[in-house]
Amino acid sequence: ALGGLDAVVYAASGPFAPMPPQEISEAAWNASFETIAKGFFTVACAARNEFVRQAKGRTGSAAREAGVLIAITDHLGLHPWTAFAAHGAAKAAQIHLVRQLARAWAPDGVRVCGVAPGPVDLKDDEHRAATLRATASAAAPRLVAAADIGRAVRFCLETDGVTGINIPVDNGAL
């Protein structure tokens, strides 16, 4: 009804309970990877196929860009935080998939990007004190505004010259 699929933003996360790595159950580990890495891969493949199907028959610049995939990754996929080993490992896999899929699907006109938020200012954060402590190592020690994440996503959507990137939005924590 809206003219087809142009973009997908994958913003799913698995279990996010802090615990030492040796205490992570196999079920919790698998749940993180199922939701974060496998979920992104599955959705990305389905979206890519639809993008390519829709692009058939297009000419000129419309044929060059079939669609855009954006994964909401996490700065924990780039920076070890031992209390979130399963989540961080799954996000690292997702970040690597962003790079791999971007490389593989560029000839099809599909761009793939990631946006990696740091600790986000959420009004309903049940662990707000811990979230605030996590900002202590950032260059600008404050929570990330949701609007900043949205602007990074918009940048990826609107900038034809980017693919395979993962933009940290973490107030300089990395």
KEKOLKOL-537714 format. One record per residue (C-alpha): residue in one letter; residue number from 1; x, y, z. Coordinates in Angstrom, 3 decimals, always signed. Each point is the difference from the previous one (the first is absolute). Layout:
+--------+-----+----------+----------+----------+
: residu : num :       c1 :       c2 :       c3 :
+--------+-----+----------+----------+----------+
:      A : NUM :        X :        Y :        Z :
...
+--------+-----+----------+----------+----------+
***
This chain:
+--------+-----+----------+----------+----------+
: residu : num :       c1 :       c2 :       c3 :
+--------+-----+----------+----------+----------+
:      A :   1 :   +0.000 :   +0.000 :   +0.000 :
:      L :   2 :   +2.952 :   +2.334 :   +0.655 :
:      G :   3 :   +1.890 :   -0.862 :   -3.182 :
:      G :   4 :   +2.336 :   -2.717 :   +1.243 :
:      L :   5 :   +2.813 :   -0.547 :   +2.449 :
:      D :   6 :   +2.792 :   +2.605 :   +0.026 :
:      A :   7 :   +1.716 :   -0.554 :   +3.348 :
:      V :   8 :   +0.052 :   -2.202 :   +3.068 :
:      V :   9 :   +1.230 :   +1.027 :   +3.441 :
:      Y :  10 :   +0.663 :   -3.064 :   +2.162 :
:      A :  11 :   -0.154 :   +0.995 :   +3.656 :
:      A :  12 :   -0.282 :   -3.213 :   +1.989 :
:      S :  13 :   +1.936 :   -1.021 :   +3.080 :
:      G :  14 :   +0.201 :   -3.192 :   +1.991 :
:      P :  15 :   +0.222 :   -0.608 :   +3.726 :
:      F :  16 :   +1.839 :   +2.852 :   +1.643 :
:      A :  17 :   +0.576 :   -1.059 :   +3.596 :
:      P :  18 :   +3.400 :   +0.794 :   +1.507 :
:      M :  19 :   +1.913 :   -3.054 :   +1.213 :
:      P :  20 :   +3.534 :   -1.391 :   -0.049 :
:      P :  21 :   +0.740 :   -1.907 :   -3.227 :
:      Q :  22 :   +0.383 :   -3.340 :   +1.808 :
:      E :  23 :   -3.567 :   +0.292 :   +1.309 :
:      I :  24 :   -1.648 :   +0.449 :   -3.401 :
:      S :  25 :   -2.187 :   -2.977 :   -0.779 :
:      E :  26 :   +0.076 :   -1.621 :   -3.403 :
:      A :  27 :   -3.633 :   +1.036 :   -0.435 :
:      A :  28 :   +0.797 :   +3.671 :   +0.698 :
:      W :  29 :   +3.018 :   -0.130 :   -2.333 :
:      N :  30 :   -2.100 :   -1.551 :   -2.769 :
:      A :  31 :   -2.830 :   +2.488 :   +0.550 :
:      S :  32 :   +2.395 :   +2.922 :   -0.506 :
:      F :  33 :   +1.402 :   -1.445 :   -3.225 :
:      E :  34 :   -3.417 :   -1.115 :   -1.298 :
:      T :  35 :   -1.503 :   +3.458 :   +0.429 :
:      I :  36 :   +2.952 :   +2.243 :   -0.783 :
:      A :  37 :   +2.184 :   -1.750 :   -2.601 :
:      K :  38 :   -2.237 :   -2.658 :   -1.536 :
:      G :  39 :   -3.069 :   +2.240 :   +0.149 :
:      F :  40 :   +1.808 :   +2.798 :   -1.814 :
:      F :  41 :   +1.398 :   -2.422 :   -2.594 :
:      T :  42 :   -3.423 :   -1.526 :   -0.674 :
:      V :  43 :   -1.750 :   +3.358 :   -0.331 :
:      A :  44 :   +2.860 :   +1.408 :   -2.091 :
:      C :  45 :   -0.147 :   -2.896 :   -2.479 :
:      A :  46 :   -3.770 :   +0.325 :   -0.394 :
:      A :  47 :   +0.255 :   +3.773 :   -0.462 :
:      R :  48 :   +2.881 :   -0.335 :   -2.493 :
:      N :  49 :   -2.042 :   -2.414 :   -2.089 :
:      E :  50 :   -2.945 :   +2.409 :   -0.043 :
:      F :  51 :   +2.252 :   +2.978 :   -0.808 :
:      V :  52 :   +1.537 :   -1.866 :   -2.944 :
:      R :  53 :   -3.408 :   -1.230 :   -1.227 :
:      Q :  54 :   -1.388 :   +3.544 :   +0.033 :
:      A :  55 :   +3.080 :   +1.435 :   -1.726 :
:      K :  56 :   -0.305 :   -2.301 :   -3.032 :
:      G :  57 :   -1.051 :   +2.038 :   -2.984 :
:      R :  58 :   +1.065 :   +3.338 :   +1.478 :
:      T :  59 :   +2.462 :   +2.128 :   -1.939 :
:      G :  60 :   +2.509 :   +2.723 :   +0.832 :
:      S :  61 :   +0.606 :   +1.040 :   +3.598 :
:      A :  62 :   -3.159 :   -1.783 :   +1.165 :
:      A :  63 :   +1.610 :   -3.303 :   -1.003 :
:      R :  64 :   +3.242 :   +0.771 :   +1.836 :
:      E :  65 :   -1.610 :   +0.220 :   +3.448 :
:      A :  66 :   -2.318 :   -2.874 :   +0.707 :
:      G :  67 :   -0.342 :   +0.554 :   +3.764 :
:      V :  68 :   +1.668 :   +0.677 :   +3.330 :
:      L :  69 :   +0.358 :   -2.221 :   +3.055 :
:      I :  70 :   +0.929 :   +1.493 :   +3.342 :
:      A :  71 :   +0.754 :   -2.005 :   +3.130 :
:      I :  72 :   -0.202 :   +1.674 :   +3.376 :
:      T :  73 :   +3.169 :   -1.576 :   +1.358 :
:      D :  74 :   +1.577 :   +1.001 :   +3.318 :
:      H :  75 :   +3.275 :   +1.485 :   +1.138 :
:      L :  76 :   +0.303 :   -3.129 :   +2.190 :
:      G :  77 :   +0.668 :   -1.890 :   -3.246 :
:      L :  78 :   +3.124 :   +2.134 :   -0.423 :
:      H :  79 :   +1.125 :   +0.316 :   +3.618 :
:      P :  80 :   +0.149 :   -2.886 :   +2.491 :
:      W :  81 :   -2.247 :   +0.337 :   +3.004 :
:      T :  82 :   +0.262 :   -3.265 :   +1.900 :
:      A :  83 :   -3.384 :   +0.313 :   +1.711 :
:      F :  84 :   -1.678 :   -0.269 :   -3.422 :
:      A :  85 :   +2.123 :   -2.647 :   -1.751 :
:      A :  86 :   -2.810 :   -1.731 :   -1.924 :
:      H :  87 :   -1.584 :   +3.258 :   -1.125 :
:      G :  88 :   +3.372 :   +1.502 :   -0.989 :
:      A :  89 :   +1.093 :   -3.098 :   -1.919 :
:      A :  90 :   -3.306 :   -0.143 :   -1.894 :
:      K :  91 :   +0.214 :   +3.724 :   -0.820 :
:      A :  92 :   +3.602 :   -0.495 :   -1.202 :
:      A :  93 :   -1.274 :   -2.729 :   -2.322 :
:      Q :  94 :   -2.716 :   +2.363 :   -1.219 :
:      I :  95 :   +2.562 :   +2.744 :   -0.669 :
:      H :  96 :   +2.096 :   -2.466 :   -1.995 :
:      L :  97 :   -3.086 :   -1.029 :   -1.973 :
:      V :  98 :   -0.592 :   +3.669 :   -0.874 :
:      R :  99 :   +3.445 :   +0.071 :   -1.623 :
:      Q : 100 :   -0.355 :   -3.377 :   -1.712 :
:      L : 101 :   -3.477 :   +0.625 :   -1.378 :
:      A : 102 :   +0.961 :   +3.486 :   -1.187 :
:      R : 103 :   +2.883 :   -1.473 :   -1.973 :
:      A : 104 :   -2.050 :   -2.886 :   -1.377 :
:      W : 105 :   -3.090 :   +1.991 :   -0.949 :
:      A : 106 :   +1.497 :   +3.250 :   -1.298 :
:      P : 107 :   -0.104 :   -1.317 :   -3.604 :
:      D : 108 :   -3.758 :   -0.505 :   +0.473 :
:      G : 109 :   -0.469 :   +3.630 :   +1.073 :
:      V : 110 :   -0.632 :   -0.888 :   +3.638 :
:      R : 111 :   +1.745 :   +2.069 :   +2.667 :
:      V : 112 :   +0.478 :   -1.321 :   +3.552 :
:      C : 113 :   +0.951 :   +2.167 :   +2.980 :
:      G : 114 :   +0.040 :   -0.195 :   +3.787 :
:      V : 115 :   -0.634 :   +2.560 :   +2.712 :
:      A : 116 :   +1.573 :   -0.832 :   +3.378 :
:      P : 117 :   -1.561 :   +1.856 :   +2.925 :
:      G : 118 :   +1.678 :   +0.303 :   +3.342 :
:      P : 119 :   -2.104 :   +0.279 :   +3.189 :
:      V : 120 :   -3.299 :   +1.571 :   -1.066 :
:      D : 121 :   -2.189 :   +2.414 :   +1.948 :
:      L : 122 :   -3.187 :   -2.034 :   +0.371 :
:      K : 123 :   -2.689 :   +1.279 :   +2.329 :
:      D : 124 :   -1.106 :   -3.534 :   +0.955 :
:      D : 125 :   +3.527 :   -1.324 :   +0.701 :
:      E : 126 :   -0.338 :   -2.390 :   +2.940 :
:      H : 127 :   +3.778 :   +0.107 :   +0.555 :
:      R : 128 :   +0.526 :   +3.743 :   -0.375 :
:      A : 129 :   +2.716 :   +0.256 :   +2.671 :
:      A : 130 :   +2.094 :   -2.676 :   -1.755 :
:      T : 131 :   -0.660 :   +1.631 :   -3.376 :
:      L : 132 :   +1.247 :   +3.321 :   +1.339 :
:      R : 133 :   +3.131 :   -1.679 :   +1.426 :
:      A : 134 :   +0.707 :   -1.451 :   -3.453 :
:      T : 135 :   +0.402 :   +3.520 :   -1.387 :
:      A : 136 :   +2.924 :   +0.819 :   +2.321 :
:      S : 137 :   +2.677 :   -0.973 :   -2.555 :
:      A : 138 :   -1.500 :   +2.014 :   -2.866 :
:      A : 139 :   +1.677 :   +3.182 :   -1.208 :
:      A : 140 :   -3.316 :   +1.733 :   +0.688 :
:      P : 141 :   -1.281 :   -1.982 :   +3.022 :
:      R : 142 :   -3.733 :   +0.116 :   -0.625 :
:      L : 143 :   -2.653 :   -2.268 :   -1.424 :
:      V : 144 :   -0.595 :   -0.153 :   -3.748 :
:      A : 145 :   -3.179 :   +1.743 :   -1.142 :
:      A : 146 :   -2.357 :   -2.183 :   -2.018 :
:      A : 147 :   -0.203 :   +2.818 :   -2.565 :
:      D : 148 :   +3.758 :   -0.329 :   -0.614 :
:      I : 149 :   -0.460 :   -3.648 :   -0.903 :
:      G : 150 :   -2.810 :   +1.001 :   -2.351 :
:      R : 151 :   +2.249 :   +2.564 :   -1.697 :
:      A : 152 :   +2.707 :   -2.650 :   -0.554 :
:      V : 153 :   -2.592 :   -2.345 :   -1.522 :
:      R : 154 :   -1.236 :   +2.819 :   -2.227 :
:      F : 155 :   +3.592 :   +0.718 :   -1.098 :
:      C : 156 :   +0.361 :   -3.641 :   -1.063 :
:      L : 157 :   -3.321 :   +0.065 :   -1.823 :
:      E : 158 :   +0.704 :   +3.216 :   -1.893 :
:      T : 159 :   +3.709 :   -0.303 :   -0.805 :
:      D : 160 :   +0.472 :   -2.136 :   -3.103 :
:      G : 161 :   +3.772 :   -0.074 :   +0.450 :
:      V : 162 :   +0.003 :   -2.007 :   +3.243 :
:      T : 163 :   -0.209 :   -3.749 :   +0.373 :
:      G : 164 :   +1.707 :   -2.457 :   +2.307 :
:      I : 165 :   +0.427 :   +2.594 :   +2.728 :
:      N : 166 :   -0.935 :   -0.191 :   +3.656 :
:      I : 167 :   -0.456 :   +3.435 :   +1.549 :
:      P : 168 :   +0.576 :   +0.189 :   +3.761 :
:      V : 169 :   -2.419 :   +2.421 :   +1.685 :
:      D : 170 :   +1.460 :   -0.219 :   +3.486 :
:      N : 171 :   +1.108 :   +3.506 :   +1.084 :
:      G : 172 :   +3.612 :   -0.975 :   -0.598 :
:      A : 173 :   +0.122 :   -3.127 :   +2.177 :
:      L : 174 :   +2.013 :   -1.896 :   -2.619 :
+--------+-----+----------+----------+----------+
***
